[in-house]
Amino acid sequence: MKRCIRYISALLAVLAFFACSDDDEPAFIPASFELISGEGTAIDIDPDGTTGTVKFSYEKDSVSIQVKTNQENWQYTFEQPAEHFTVVREGDKLTISVPENKTSLFYKGTLTLTTGTESNFARCVLSLSQSPAPDPEVTVEPGIVEFPYQGGETELTVTTTHERWTVRKMLDNYTDDFIIVSQVGDKVIVKTQENHTPLLLNGTVIVTCGEGDRIVEAEVSVTQQGAPPVSLSVDKTSIEFTSEGGTDTVAVTVENVEDWNFQCKETWLTVKREGNFLLLTAPANHSANTPTAEILVYAGNKDYKNYDERRITVTQKSWENAGALVFELTIPEPQDGGVIALLPLIGLTNCTIDWGDGSELAHPTEKIPSHIYAAAGIYKVAVRGGVEKLYSQDFAFSYPYKEAPGYITAILSWGNTGLISMERGLYKCYNLKRIPDDTEGAFANVTTFSDAFNGCESLESIPAGLFTYAKSAQDFRGCFQYCNALREIPATLFIHCESAQKFYGTFSSCEELTSVPDGLFAGRSKVTTFTSVFGRNPNLETVGKDVFKGCTENTSFNQAFSSCEKLRSVPADIFDDCRKVTDFRFAFRYNTAMSGESPYTLVDGKKVHLYERNAYPDHFSAIPNYKSCFTDCTGLSDYNAIVEAGWN
């Protein structure tokens, strides 16, 4: 409601009274003005009309005063101890404004209005004030929140005397990281994710209202239960295998965790998981070593400090025949009083032979020692001492002992007997099925493996570590020729054979061989011949990459892949590093399944096929011998060019 306030000076009123009694002079009009306030804050004027008050609450507010006067003009002055009130004049209107008072201070100011002249004067003094902010209040319900370890979400209700408030976590405790808070209207949403640790988590959520020096807070205690502790147990913590190897199982039990795992860094022991069991497999240990391994079985998560583990120690006994060259002999039913077995040993010194049937031969001097077995069976024959050569083509193996090579069915250990030659060492031992890795350096001084396993038609596999110590070996001619049961070759078989020079017919006529692995001869830079290396392998289908990489001194691939009827292709760059080759005769003869483009080498970005090498004398040796290199390879895309060059 608008209010109108009129006032004049009392003295001027008296003078006006007497002046009115003189009819000859104009009537005296005392100076006056009228204040009209708008809606909102009240303006109170004292009865004498000279003073008044304008009282604001702590909230932001403003009031407008319209000033009317019977004089030409009016003025105002304003004084305040602190810059707080704002007074703005627009024509005959004054607007007084205050911001929200967020403090405990009581603000004051003085507004003086004047009109008239010195002889006809009117004035009103208005006292302005704004109350301090009230004490803030805040409550939060509930004041205690508990979560299970799986996590969850809850809602807090905030009641406060202030319109604005904030929420935060008490960050001086690292465990508050588990709390997620957000503000939605007058609610606080508190969330927690799954607690993977076994620890009870404690934190505090704080709701704050008020500003400046008038702030109050309400705290909410938040806790989350720890995850059930992970527990793991095994039924065995130590296992010992005999030298013959074998299998064993370990039962694993876990609680409060879905799964478990294991780790074993040792490669001699095979460890597999089958359900809640570990299956351990130890190979035969035909050495003086006592291998050990540790299996770590674990569950849970270390980062969450909810973890358990057990360690299993595995050992294996050393072999009683460590250092010995050990044969496995399979003796048939005796006829006419016994079966005579021969060992392909030459150059014996200080030897002892344990024939495996209770008899022992000390210091034999004859080459190709023999023994009569009275009963059929499988015998382990251990040879200790010095043996220079294995050689199964001695005359002693001829009639009437021509069956003797067939009695050798396995080599169980190469031992370390000082061998210098394996030339025809087990030649035509046609029942030989298994040979071991060289674990004791048996072949460290061997220079030749020529025909070493030639004719071992029952040999099923070649161990990758067979030539681990054969760094001095130069000659591998015919080494695995006619090994008809052999299906694959270890890619790293020759990786240590740094002195190798000859691979003539090494894998020739292996009827079941289906593939050649990547990099088989890579890096063998001293090799001079690969003649017939894979020739006459009717089931060979694929040849890997980089097989001859780095074989820079080789001069012959004569019959290298001849008569491999199922061979579909070879890598185009297979001969890139073999630029000194002078003999490609019959290299791919009769390979009717081959397709695609014949091998080539890029020279300055141009393809140079084998039949084009003679046109590049600066890059390749001259090739005088190339007769029938690609005979019947009619599926090759460049076969017409091959024919034109005379390489078919």
Protein Blocks (a to p, Z undefined) as FASTA:
>chain_A
ZZddddddfklmmmmmmmmmpmkbccdddddddddddehjdddddfklpaccddddfbdc
ddddddddfbfbdcdddddfbdfbacddehjaccddddddfbfbdcdddddddedjfklc
cddddddddddddddddddddfbdcddfkopadddddddfbfbdcddddfkbfklmmpcc
ddehjbccddddddfbfbdcdddddddedehjlccddddddddddddddddddfbfbdcd
dfkopadddddddehiabdcdddfbfkbccddehjaccdddddddbfbdcdddddddedj
fklopacdddddddddddfkgoiacddddddddeehiacdddddehiahiacdehnopac
ehifbghiadddfbgcddddddedjdfbdcfkbfklmcfklmmmmmpnbdfbgbjnhpab
fghklgoiakbmbdcddfkopmmmpcbfghklgoiakbmbdcfklmmmmmmbmblghklg
oilkbmbdcfklmmmmmmbfbfghklgoilklcbdcehklgoiambcbfghklgoiakbm
bdcehklgoilmbcbfghklgoilklmbdcfklmmmmmmbcbfghklgoilkbgcjdddd
deehiacdfklmmmmmmlbccdfblghklgoilmbmklmmmmmnopZZ
